[in-house]
Amino acid sequence: MTESIPESESISKDIDHETSSIKQVDSPQDSELNNDTTIEEEDESSEEESEDEDEDTEPPKLKYTRMNKLPANFFTKDPISTCTFHESIFIFATHSGIVHLCKPNFETIRTFKAHRASILSVYTDGVFFATASMDGTVVIGSISDEKDILAFDFGRPVHAVILDRNYSKTRSFISGGMAGQVIYSSKGWLGKRSDVILDQDNGPIVGIELIDDLVIWMNDKGISIFHLAARQVISVLEKPEDSPRSDLYWPRVAFPDTDRVIIAWSNYIWSLRVSIKTAEDAKDTTPTSSGMSRILPSTASISFRAVQEKKVEVEHTFKLDSLVSGIASFKDDLWMVLTYNAPEIDEETGKKTFFNPDLKLINSTTGEVELEEELGLKDINNLGLNDFVLGTHIETIPKYFIVSARDGVVAEEFQLDDCLSWYLEKENYLQAWEISQHLVTPIKRLSYGIEYVDSLIKDDEWNKAADFLKNLLPVSTTDHSDIKSLALSSVGSNQEDMEKEILNYWETWSNIFIHSNHIPELTEIIPTKLGALPVSIYTKILKYWIIEDQRKLHDLIEVWDTGLYDLNEIELELESRATETETIERSLVTLYDKSLNPAKAVPHLIHLEDPEIIQYLAENHILVNFVSQLPTMISLMFKSGDLEKSLISELEPKLDNVVSILVDHRLEISPQEIVNFLNEASLSFVSFFYLEKLSQIDDFLMTGFGDERVKLYAEYKREKLLPYLTKNDDYDIDRAITICENNEYTKELVYLLGKIGKNKEALALVVNKLEDPKMAIEFAKHQNDKETWAILLDQSMSKPAFIKALIENSDESSNAFYDPITILQRMPSNFKIEGLNESIVEFSKHNDLNILLNEIILKIIYKQSEESSQDNKRQKLRGFEVNVDTSLREIIQHFETIIAFISNNTPNGETKVLDLKLESEITDDYSTIPYENMAQKLAHIQELQEKCL
C-alpha cells in the first residue's frame, strides 16, 4: 500500500561556507571546536610526540577540512543517521526523519521530514532517491520534482533500500530489514504495489546493494548474490564463524570499478570481481537486457531468452584487527578504510572511554596497512560503528567524507599546493623550492630558495649554501637568454624582472659572504658577467686572495675580465707587493697583459728573468721599444755561464726562435741597429745567426754587412768564409786579409793575395807554409799567366815534392808555360826525388797516349771527311731538285760556292777532279754578289767556269 507524504516544512538555514583544515588526532579525548574552526590535536600530553611530528620530512597523504555547510541543527540537535554521496547529489538523513538534499557544493535543493523515526538507509541514482526508516516505511521521490514522492509501509523496520536501474519506467525497488525478507517491489495492477520475496528466514537484512543486474544482500547466512534476470542466487559467501553478530555491525560496500565490488563487514573485507558471459557465446555477443521489469509474480510462469550468465569471483579476503565502519577505493591500488575502535570500560568505575575512528590506507593486494591516522571527530561518546559513514565523491580530485552522527570531515589527497604549504609550514624550504616550479611565480619560488640558503647559513653550512646559490641564481651570459631552471614560462613573471631580482640577491649574498669572511666559498660561485654586480665586490675578493693565497689570485686574474674589478686599485696593490713573491709579480704581468698595457709588464718580466720575454714583446708588437735591451733579454734565456761555455752548434737551436723574431721585424728595426747592440754586448754570435737568416730572407738588406760577415765567418764558421770571399765583392779586402792573417787562415789569405795580384806572396804561402804542390799548381792555373808560372817553377826547384807534382800534373793547360823535360833539366843533379822515375814513366805513357789518341782522332776525322766528300760528290753528280725557301736562301748566301774543275778524259773513263777553287778566289767582290734564287747562282757558276777555262 502506498501513500503520499506531504512536503514538510524546510528546515534549511544560511550555512557558513568556510572550511578549515584538520590535523591528525593522537588521543581519544573529545574536541570542543565549533564548526568553523580548525580541528586541533586532542591529546597534548606528550611533548615528545609533538617534536616527532615536527621532525616529519614528508607531507601527509591526506588533508582534512570540517564539514560546516549543512543546516545549523545537523550534528547538534538532530544527529545524522545516514547519508549517501552521488556524483550529482548528496543526501543526508537524520534520526528525526529529516532528509536534506543538496548539490556536491552543499547548495541546498530542499530539506523535508520524510519519516517519523531514524532513517537507516539512503539511496539515489541521481534522479530519484529512496529512504528506509526504523518506522518501517520506505519513501521514494524525485530529486527535481518535489511533488513526485511516494511512501511505502512494510510494518517492520527497514534497514536497506535500493532502486531498480530503470526505476523511472518500472517503478521497482528492493528493500529489506528486521522482517528478514528481501522484497522486490514493483507497480502492479491498478497501481498497487506488488512484492516478490527473493530471500527470507535467514535473519535481519542489514544491507542491500546493486551492481549491473546483480543484487547483493547481507544477513545471517552471509553475503548472497542474486541474479535478477535468472531469478536465482548464483553465489553465497558464508559469514565467517568468528565474525560478530550480523545485525550488530552493518556492512559497508564500495564499487571501485564497474565489475568490482568491495564489501567490508565487521572485521572482514572481500574483494569480488563480476565477469559477464553470454549464454550463446559466439552467436550473439550482445547481452540481453535484464531489467527489473522482467520480474514477474512468483505465481506466474517465466521464460528466459539468452539470459546472461554471471560469475562472481573472490579476488581477496582480508581479516582486520579492528572493525570496519567505512570503505572506499583510493589511488595506486589502495583502499581507504574507516575502522571503529570499540570503547573501553573502566573495571573500577564502569565508565566507558570512546575512541575516534582510524583512517587507514590498505594495499588491496597484500593487505598491508600503508598509512594509519586517528581522526579528530567531535562528540564521539556513545557512538557505535553504525553511526559512522565513509563516502566518496570525485570531481577534479577525489573527496572522502567521514561522517558521524555529530560531526563530519572531508579528507582529500595532498596536492602539490598542499605539499608546498606543508613544507613552508615546516620551514622545509628546499622541498618547497623543488616542487613549486609550476605552482607560483618564479620570483616567489626564488624567495623559497633564498629561505633555504638562509637556513643553511644559520646551520653554518656555507659550502652547501654556496653550491645551492650557484644553481638558484643563474646569471645569463647574454641579455636575452632563458633562465631555464626557474621556469620563466610561469604566470606572473617577466624575464627582465626576474634577472633583476637575481642580481639583487647576488649582491646581497655576496656582501653577506664577504662580511662573514667566507670569501673562498663565494669565489667559486660568483657570476663573472660584466656589469652584473658592483666592481667593489670583485675588488674585495681579489684583495682577500692577495693576502691569503697568491696562487689563487693569479688564477682569478687570468680568468676574470679586468672590467669586473677596480683595475687601478688592484694594480697599485700588486705593484706595492711585486717584490714580495714571484707569484704576485706574475699576476701583475698578467694584469698588464689583459689590460692592454704590455709595456708596463716588461720590467717585471726582466726582473723575473723570463726567457720568453722576446716572444712576449713580439706578440704585443712592442719589440721596437726595447731594442736596446735585447742583449739583456737574450742573456735571460741561458743560465749563468752557459753562453761562455756552450758551443755555437749548441747555441744556434736555442736562439733560432729569437733570431726568427728579429728577422720578422726587419722592417721595423734596422738590422744595423740590432747588430750594433749585439756586438756591443759581446753577443756577436747572435749577430752571426741573425745575418745568416736575414741573408736567406731578404738579401737586399745585407748591403753594407760584407766586412761584418767576413769577420763573423772567420770567427764562427770558417768553412763558409772562403766561399763567401770568392762569391762576393762587398767587403774590404785589406780588412779581410788582416782578419785571415790574424787567424792564420792561409787558404783564404792565398785567395785574397791572388785577388789583388800579389801572386808571389800567395805562392810563397802555398809553397813555404802550406807546402801544398797541388794547391800551388791550381793557383797558377787559375791565374793563367806566365809570371805566376815562372815564380812557381823557380820556387819549386828546391822542393822535390813540387817537382814531382809539376811533372805528374802536366797537361795541355800548362804546356804553354812549362815542359816537364825542361823541369828535369833544371832540377839540381844531386836531387833524389822518391818516385820520380815512376812519375816520368807515367808522364811518358801519358804523353805517348795523348799522341796516339790525337793520331786516332785525326784518322777518324779524315775518314769521316772523305766519306762526306764522296757522298757530296755523288749527290752533286746525280743532281736533285731542291725546293728553295727562305732558310735555304740564307744558307746559299752565307756559304761560298766550291768550283770544281772536272775532267772525264781519263784512261779508264773515270771522272777526275782536276782542281777545286772557292768562289772568292776567282771573284773580285764575293761579298757583293746577290742571289735572289738558285737560278741566279747557277748562272753565276757558269760564268765562273768560263773564266776559269
KAPEWO-V56417 format. One record per residue. N is the residue number from 0. RES is the residue in one small letter. OMEGA is omega in radians with two decimals (* if undefined). Layout:
{{N;RES;OMEGA} {N;RES;OMEGA}}
//
This chain:
{{0;m;-3.13} {1;t;3.06} {2;e;-3.13} {3;s;3.08} {4;i;3.14} {5;p;-3.13} {6;e;3.11} {7;s;3.13} {8;e;-3.11} {9;s;3.13} {10;i;-3.13} {11;s;3.11} {12;k;3.10} {13;d;-3.06} {14;i;3.04} {15;d;-3.04} {16;h;3.14} {17;e;3.04} {18;t;-3.11} {19;s;-3.08} {20;s;3.14} {21;i;3.12} {22;k;3.12} {23;q;-3.12} {24;v;-3.08} {25;d;3.13} {26;s;-3.09} {27;p;-3.07} {28;q;-3.09} {29;d;3.05} {30;s;-3.08} {31;e;-3.08} {32;l;3.01} {33;n;-3.08} {34;n;-3.05} {35;d;3.14} {36;t;-3.13} {37;t;3.09} {38;i;-3.09} {39;e;3.04} {40;e;-3.08} {41;e;3.11} {42;d;3.12} {43;e;-3.05} {44;s;-3.04} {45;s;3.08} {46;e;-3.11} {47;e;3.13} {48;e;3.11} {49;s;3.11} {50;e;3.11} {51;d;-3.13} {52;e;3.13} {53;d;-3.10} {54;e;3.12} {55;d;-3.14} {56;t;3.14} {57;e;3.14} {58;p;3.11} {59;p;3.11} {60;k;-3.02} {61;l;2.99} {62;k;-3.01} {63;y;2.99} {64;t;-3.11} {65;r;3.00} {66;m;-3.10} {67;n;-3.12} {68;k;3.09} {69;l;3.09} {70;p;-2.98} {71;a;-3.08} {72;n;3.08} {73;f;3.14} {74;f;-3.06} {75;t;-3.14} {76;k;-3.08} {77;d;-3.11} {78;p;3.12} {79;i;-3.14} {80;s;3.11} {81;t;-3.14} {82;c;3.08} {83;t;-3.03} {84;f;3.11} {85;h;-3.09} {86;e;-3.10} {87;s;-3.08} {88;i;3.00} {89;f;3.10} {90;i;3.09} {91;f;3.14} {92;a;-3.04} {93;t;3.11} {94;h;3.10} {95;s;3.10} {96;g;-3.13} {97;i;3.04} {98;v;3.13} {99;h;3.10} {100;l;3.11} {101;c;3.09} {102;k;-3.13} {103;p;3.07} {104;n;3.11} {105;f;3.01} {106;e;-3.03} {107;t;2.99} {108;i;2.98} {109;r;3.12} {110;t;-3.07} {111;f;3.10} {112;k;-3.06} {113;a;-3.05} {114;h;3.14} {115;r;-3.14} {116;a;-3.08} {117;s;3.05} {118;i;-3.03} {119;l;-3.09} {120;s;3.09} {121;v;3.13} {122;y;3.05} {123;t;3.02} {124;d;-3.14} {125;g;3.13} {126;v;3.11} {127;f;3.05} {128;f;3.08} {129;a;3.10} {130;t;3.10} {131;a;-2.98} {132;s;3.05} {133;m;-3.13} {134;d;3.06} {135;g;-3.10} {136;t;3.00} {137;v;3.13} {138;v;3.13} {139;i;-3.13} {140;g;3.09} {141;s;3.13} {142;i;-3.08} {143;s;-3.09} {144;d;-3.06} {145;e;3.12} {146;k;-3.14} {147;d;-3.09} {148;i;-3.11} {149;l;3.07} {150;a;-3.13} {151;f;-3.09} {152;d;3.14} {153;f;2.99} {154;g;-3.14} {155;r;-3.09} {156;p;3.11} {157;v;-3.09} {158;h;-3.04} {159;a;3.09} {160;v;3.04} {161;i;3.12} {162;l;3.01} {163;d;-3.10} {164;r;3.13} {165;n;-3.06} {166;y;-3.11} {167;s;-3.14} {168;k;-3.01} {169;t;-3.06} {170;r;-3.12} {171;s;3.09} {172;f;-3.12} {173;i;-3.11} {174;s;3.11} {175;g;-3.13} {176;g;-3.05} {177;m;3.10} {178;a;3.10} {179;g;-3.12} {180;q;2.96} {181;v;-2.98} {182;i;3.01} {183;y;-3.08} {184;s;3.12} {185;s;-3.13} {186;k;-3.08} {187;g;-3.13} {188;w;3.08} {189;l;3.07} {190;g;3.12} {191;k;3.14} {192;r;3.09} {193;s;-3.08} {194;d;3.02} {195;v;3.13} {196;i;-3.14} {197;l;-3.13} {198;d;3.10} {199;q;3.06} {200;d;3.07} {201;n;3.08} {202;g;-3.11} {203;p;3.05} {204;i;-3.08} {205;v;3.11} {206;g;3.06} {207;i;3.11} {208;e;-3.11} {209;l;3.02} {210;i;-3.04} {211;d;3.08} {212;d;3.07} {213;l;3.06} {214;v;3.14} {215;i;3.07} {216;w;-3.10} {217;m;3.07} {218;n;-3.08} {219;d;-3.12} {220;k;-3.11} {221;g;-3.13} {222;i;-3.14} {223;s;-3.14} {224;i;-3.00} {225;f;3.11} {226;h;-3.07} {227;l;-3.08} {228;a;-3.14} {229;a;-3.14} {230;r;3.12} {231;q;3.04} {232;v;-3.08} {233;i;3.13} {234;s;3.07} {235;v;3.06} {236;l;-3.06} {237;e;-3.14} {238;k;3.14} {239;p;-3.08} {240;e;-3.08} {241;d;3.14} {242;s;-3.13} {243;p;-3.12} {244;r;-2.99} {245;s;-3.04} {246;d;-3.10} {247;l;-3.13} {248;y;-3.09} {249;w;-3.12} {250;p;3.07} {251;r;-3.03} {252;v;3.07} {253;a;-3.11} {254;f;-3.11} {255;p;3.12} {256;d;-3.13} {257;t;-3.12} {258;d;-3.10} {259;r;-3.14} {260;v;3.03} {261;i;-3.13} {262;i;3.08} {263;a;-3.07} {264;w;-3.03} {265;s;-3.10} {266;n;3.13} {267;y;3.06} {268;i;3.06} {269;w;3.02} {270;s;-3.07} {271;l;3.08} {272;r;-3.11} {273;v;3.09} {274;s;-3.08} {275;i;3.05} {276;k;3.09} {277;t;-3.13} {278;a;3.08} {279;e;-2.93} {280;d;-3.00} {281;a;-3.03} {282;k;-3.08} {283;d;-3.07} {284;t;-3.12} {285;t;-3.11} {286;p;3.14} {287;t;3.13} {288;s;-3.12} {289;s;-3.11} {290;g;-3.12} {291;m;-3.10} {292;s;3.14} {293;r;-3.12} {294;i;-3.11} {295;l;3.08} {296;p;-3.06} {297;s;-3.12} {298;t;-3.10} {299;a;3.05} {300;s;-3.04} {301;i;3.05} {302;s;-3.09} {303;f;3.10} {304;r;3.10} {305;a;-3.12} {306;v;3.12} {307;q;3.08} {308;e;-3.12} {309;k;3.10} {310;k;-3.13} {311;v;-3.14} {312;e;3.06} {313;v;-3.13} {314;e;-3.11} {315;h;3.00} {316;t;-3.12} {317;f;3.05} {318;k;-3.10} {319;l;3.09} {320;d;-3.10} {321;s;-3.12} {322;l;-3.08} {323;v;3.09} {324;s;3.08} {325;g;3.12} {326;i;3.11} {327;a;3.11} {328;s;3.09} {329;f;-3.09} {330;k;3.08} {331;d;3.09} {332;d;3.09} {333;l;3.02} {334;w;2.97} {335;m;-3.05} {336;v;3.06} {337;l;-3.07} {338;t;-3.10} {339;y;3.11} {340;n;-3.10} {341;a;-3.13} {342;p;3.09} {343;e;-3.10} {344;i;3.09} {345;d;-3.06} {346;e;-3.10} {347;e;-3.04} {348;t;-3.08} {349;g;-3.14} {350;k;3.12} {351;k;3.03} {352;t;-3.11} {353;f;-3.07} {354;f;3.03} {355;n;3.08} {356;p;3.08} {357;d;3.04} {358;l;-3.06} {359;k;2.97} {360;l;-3.02} {361;i;3.10} {362;n;-3.05} {363;s;3.13} {364;t;-3.06} {365;t;-3.10} {366;g;-3.12} {367;e;3.11} {368;v;-3.10} {369;e;3.08} {370;l;3.10} {371;e;3.14} {372;e;3.06} {373;e;-3.10} {374;l;3.13} {375;g;3.13} {376;l;-3.12} {377;k;3.00} {378;d;-3.12} {379;i;-3.13} {380;n;3.08} {381;n;3.08} {382;l;3.10} {383;g;-3.09} {384;l;-3.07} {385;n;3.13} {386;d;-3.13} {387;f;3.14} {388;v;3.01} {389;l;3.13} {390;g;-3.08} {391;t;3.02} {392;h;-3.07} {393;i;2.95} {394;e;3.01} {395;t;3.08} {396;i;3.14} {397;p;3.02} {398;k;-3.09} {399;y;-3.07} {400;f;3.08} {401;i;-3.02} {402;v;2.99} {403;s;3.14} {404;a;-3.00} {405;r;-3.08} {406;d;3.08} {407;g;3.07} {408;v;3.10} {409;v;3.10} {410;a;3.09} {411;e;3.07} {412;e;3.10} {413;f;3.05} {414;q;-3.10} {415;l;-3.14} {416;d;3.05} {417;d;3.10} {418;c;3.13} {419;l;3.13} {420;s;-3.14} {421;w;3.13} {422;y;3.13} {423;l;3.11} {424;e;3.13} {425;k;-3.09} {426;e;3.06} {427;n;-2.97} {428;y;3.12} {429;l;3.13} {430;q;3.09} {431;a;3.11} {432;w;-3.07} {433;e;-3.04} {434;i;-2.99} {435;s;-3.03} {436;q;-3.10} {437;h;-3.09} {438;l;-3.09} {439;v;3.11} {440;t;3.13} {441;p;-3.13} {442;i;3.10} {443;k;3.13} {444;r;3.12} {445;l;3.14} {446;s;3.09} {447;y;3.12} {448;g;3.12} {449;i;3.08} {450;e;3.12} {451;y;3.09} {452;v;3.14} {453;d;3.12} {454;s;3.10} {455;l;3.13} {456;i;3.12} {457;k;3.11} {458;d;3.11} {459;d;3.11} {460;e;-3.02} {461;w;3.14} {462;n;3.11} {463;k;3.13} {464;a;-3.14} {465;a;3.13} {466;d;-3.12} {467;f;3.11} {468;l;-3.13} {469;k;3.12} {470;n;-3.08} {471;l;-3.02} {472;l;3.13} {473;p;3.12} {474;v;-3.10} {475;s;3.14} {476;t;3.07} {477;t;-3.06} {478;d;-3.03} {479;h;-3.12} {480;s;-3.14} {481;d;3.00} {482;i;-2.92} {483;k;-2.97} {484;s;-3.10} {485;l;3.02} {486;a;-3.09} {487;l;3.14} {488;s;-3.12} {489;s;-3.09} {490;v;2.98} {491;g;-3.14} {492;s;3.04} {493;n;-3.03} {494;q;-3.13} {495;e;3.11} {496;d;-3.12} {497;m;-3.12} {498;e;3.10} {499;k;3.13} {500;e;3.14} {501;i;-3.13} {502;l;3.09} {503;n;3.09} {504;y;3.14} {505;w;-3.13} {506;e;-3.14} {507;t;-3.07} {508;w;3.06} {509;s;3.11} {510;n;3.10} {511;i;3.13} {512;f;-3.11} {513;i;-3.10} {514;h;3.11} {515;s;3.12} {516;n;3.07} {517;h;-3.13} {518;i;3.12} {519;p;3.13} {520;e;-3.14} {521;l;-3.09} {522;t;-3.06} {523;e;-3.00} {524;i;-3.01} {525;i;3.13} {526;p;-3.08} {527;t;3.05} {528;k;-3.11} {529;l;3.08} {530;g;-3.09} {531;a;-3.07} {532;l;3.12} {533;p;-3.12} {534;v;-3.11} {535;s;-3.13} {536;i;-3.12} {537;y;3.11} {538;t;3.11} {539;k;3.14} {540;i;-3.14} {541;l;3.12} {542;k;3.09} {543;y;-3.08} {544;w;3.06} {545;i;-3.11} {546;i;-2.97} {547;e;-3.04} {548;d;-3.06} {549;q;3.08} {550;r;3.08} {551;k;3.09} {552;l;-3.13} {553;h;3.12} {554;d;-3.13} {555;l;3.13} {556;i;3.10} {557;e;-3.03} {558;v;-3.03} {559;w;3.02} {560;d;-3.11} {561;t;3.11} {562;g;-3.12} {563;l;-3.02} {564;y;3.13} {565;d;-3.04} {566;l;-3.10} {567;n;-3.12} {568;e;3.12} {569;i;3.14} {570;e;3.14} {571;l;3.14} {572;e;-3.13} {573;l;3.12} {574;e;-3.13} {575;s;-3.11} {576;r;-2.98} {577;a;-3.09} {578;t;-3.09} {579;e;-3.12} {580;t;3.10} {581;e;-3.10} {582;t;3.12} {583;i;-3.14} {584;e;3.07} {585;r;3.11} {586;s;3.12} {587;l;3.09} {588;v;3.11} {589;t;3.14} {590;l;3.12} {591;y;-3.12} {592;d;-3.11} {593;k;3.13} {594;s;3.08} {595;l;3.03} {596;n;-3.05} {597;p;-3.12} {598;a;3.12} {599;k;-3.10} {600;a;-3.02} {601;v;3.12} {602;p;3.14} {603;h;3.09} {604;l;3.08} {605;i;3.12} {606;h;3.12} {607;l;-3.12} {608;e;-3.12} {609;d;-3.11} {610;p;-3.12} {611;e;-3.03} {612;i;3.14} {613;i;3.07} {614;q;3.12} {615;y;3.13} {616;l;-3.12} {617;a;-3.12} {618;e;-3.13} {619;n;3.04} {620;h;3.10} {621;i;-3.12} {622;l;-3.11} {623;v;-3.12} {624;n;-3.04} {625;f;-3.12} {626;v;-3.09} {627;s;-3.14} {628;q;3.14} {629;l;-3.14} {630;p;3.12} {631;t;-3.11} {632;m;3.12} {633;i;3.14} {634;s;3.12} {635;l;-3.11} {636;m;-3.06} {637;f;3.05} {638;k;-3.10} {639;s;3.10} {640;g;-3.10} {641;d;-3.13} {642;l;-3.10} {643;e;-3.03} {644;k;-3.02} {645;s;3.06} {646;l;3.13} {647;i;-3.14} {648;s;3.10} {649;e;-3.10} {650;l;-3.03} {651;e;-3.14} {652;p;3.13} {653;k;-3.09} {654;l;-3.04} {655;d;-3.11} {656;n;3.12} {657;v;-3.14} {658;v;3.13} {659;s;3.12} {660;i;-3.14} {661;l;3.12} {662;v;3.13} {663;d;-3.14} {664;h;-3.06} {665;r;3.13} {666;l;3.13} {667;e;-3.10} {668;i;-3.12} {669;s;3.09} {670;p;3.14} {671;q;3.12} {672;e;3.13} {673;i;-3.11} {674;v;-3.13} {675;n;-3.13} {676;f;-3.12} {677;l;-3.12} {678;n;3.13} {679;e;3.14} {680;a;3.14} {681;s;3.07} {682;l;-3.09} {683;s;3.11} {684;f;3.05} {685;v;3.06} {686;s;3.14} {687;f;3.11} {688;f;-3.11} {689;y;-3.12} {690;l;3.11} {691;e;-3.12} {692;k;3.13} {693;l;3.13} {694;s;3.11} {695;q;-3.06} {696;i;-3.03} {697;d;-3.08} {698;d;-3.12} {699;f;-3.12} {700;l;-3.12} {701;m;3.12} {702;t;3.12} {703;g;-3.14} {704;f;-3.09} {705;g;-3.12} {706;d;-3.14} {707;e;-3.11} {708;r;3.08} {709;v;-3.13} {710;k;-3.10} {711;l;3.09} {712;y;-3.14} {713;a;-3.05} {714;e;-2.97} {715;y;-3.10} {716;k;-3.04} {717;r;-3.07} {718;e;3.10} {719;k;-3.07} {720;l;-3.09} {721;l;3.06} {722;p;3.13} {723;y;-3.13} {724;l;-3.08} {725;t;-3.05} {726;k;-3.07} {727;n;3.12} {728;d;-3.06} {729;d;3.14} {730;y;3.10} {731;d;-3.06} {732;i;-3.13} {733;d;3.09} {734;r;3.13} {735;a;3.12} {736;i;3.14} {737;t;3.14} {738;i;-3.13} {739;c;3.11} {740;e;-3.13} {741;n;-3.12} {742;n;-3.13} {743;e;3.06} {744;y;-2.96} {745;t;-3.10} {746;k;3.13} {747;e;-3.14} {748;l;3.09} {749;v;-3.13} {750;y;-3.09} {751;l;3.12} {752;l;3.10} {753;g;-3.10} {754;k;-3.13} {755;i;3.05} {756;g;3.12} {757;k;-3.06} {758;n;-3.10} {759;k;3.14} {760;e;-3.13} {761;a;3.14} {762;l;3.12} {763;a;3.12} {764;l;-3.11} {765;v;-3.05} {766;v;-2.99} {767;n;-3.07} {768;k;-3.13} {769;l;-3.11} {770;e;-3.10} {771;d;-3.07} {772;p;-3.13} {773;k;3.13} {774;m;3.14} {775;a;3.13} {776;i;3.11} {777;e;3.11} {778;f;-3.14} {779;a;3.11} {780;k;-3.14} {781;h;3.13} {782;q;3.01} {783;n;3.03} {784;d;-2.99} {785;k;-3.09} {786;e;-3.13} {787;t;3.13} {788;w;-3.14} {789;a;3.13} {790;i;-3.13} {791;l;3.14} {792;l;-3.12} {793;d;-3.09} {794;q;-3.09} {795;s;-3.04} {796;m;3.14} {797;s;-3.08} {798;k;-3.10} {799;p;-3.09} {800;a;-3.13} {801;f;3.12} {802;i;3.14} {803;k;-3.13} {804;a;3.14} {805;l;-3.14} {806;i;-3.05} {807;e;-3.05} {808;n;3.08} {809;s;3.10} {810;d;-3.05} {811;e;-3.13} {812;s;-3.13} {813;s;-3.10} {814;n;-3.12} {815;a;-3.05} {816;f;3.09} {817;y;3.11} {818;d;3.14} {819;p;3.12} {820;i;3.13} {821;t;3.13} {822;i;3.12} {823;l;3.14} {824;q;-3.07} {825;r;-3.07} {826;m;3.13} {827;p;-3.06} {828;s;-3.11} {829;n;3.13} {830;f;3.02} {831;k;-3.09} {832;i;-3.12} {833;e;3.10} {834;g;-3.10} {835;l;-3.12} {836;n;3.13} {837;e;-3.14} {838;s;-3.14} {839;i;3.14} {840;v;-3.14} {841;e;3.12} {842;f;-3.13} {843;s;3.12} {844;k;-3.13} {845;h;-3.13} {846;n;3.11} {847;d;3.13} {848;l;3.11} {849;n;3.14} {850;i;-3.13} {851;l;3.12} {852;l;3.12} {853;n;3.14} {854;e;3.13} {855;i;3.12} {856;i;-3.14} {857;l;3.12} {858;k;3.11} {859;i;-3.14} {860;i;3.13} {861;y;-3.10} {862;k;-3.14} {863;q;3.14} {864;s;-3.13} {865;e;-3.14} {866;e;3.13} {867;s;-3.12} {868;s;3.13} {869;q;3.13} {870;d;3.11} {871;n;3.14} {872;k;-3.12} {873;r;3.13} {874;q;-3.11} {875;k;3.13} {876;l;-3.12} {877;r;-3.12} {878;g;3.10} {879;f;-3.07} {880;e;-3.13} {881;v;3.02} {882;n;-3.06} {883;v;3.02} {884;d;-3.05} {885;t;-3.10} {886;s;3.13} {887;l;3.11} {888;r;3.13} {889;e;3.11} {890;i;-3.14} {891;i;-3.14} {892;q;-3.01} {893;h;-3.05} {894;f;3.07} {895;e;3.09} {896;t;3.10} {897;i;-3.13} {898;i;-3.12} {899;a;3.09} {900;f;-2.94} {901;i;3.08} {902;s;3.10} {903;n;3.12} {904;n;3.12} {905;t;-3.09} {906;p;-3.10} {907;n;3.09} {908;g;3.14} {909;e;3.06} {910;t;-3.09} {911;k;3.07} {912;v;-3.12} {913;l;-3.07} {914;d;3.07} {915;l;3.11} {916;k;3.02} {917;l;-3.13} {918;e;-3.10} {919;s;-3.11} {920;e;-3.10} {921;i;3.13} {922;t;-3.10} {923;d;-3.10} {924;d;-3.08} {925;y;-3.03} {926;s;-3.07} {927;t;-3.10} {928;i;3.10} {929;p;3.07} {930;y;3.06} {931;e;-3.11} {932;n;-3.11} {933;m;-3.12} {934;a;3.13} {935;q;-3.11} {936;k;3.12} {937;l;3.08} {938;a;3.12} {939;h;3.12} {940;i;3.11} {941;q;3.10} {942;e;3.13} {943;l;-3.12} {944;q;3.14} {945;e;3.11} {946;k;-3.12} {947;c;-3.12} {948;l;*}}
//
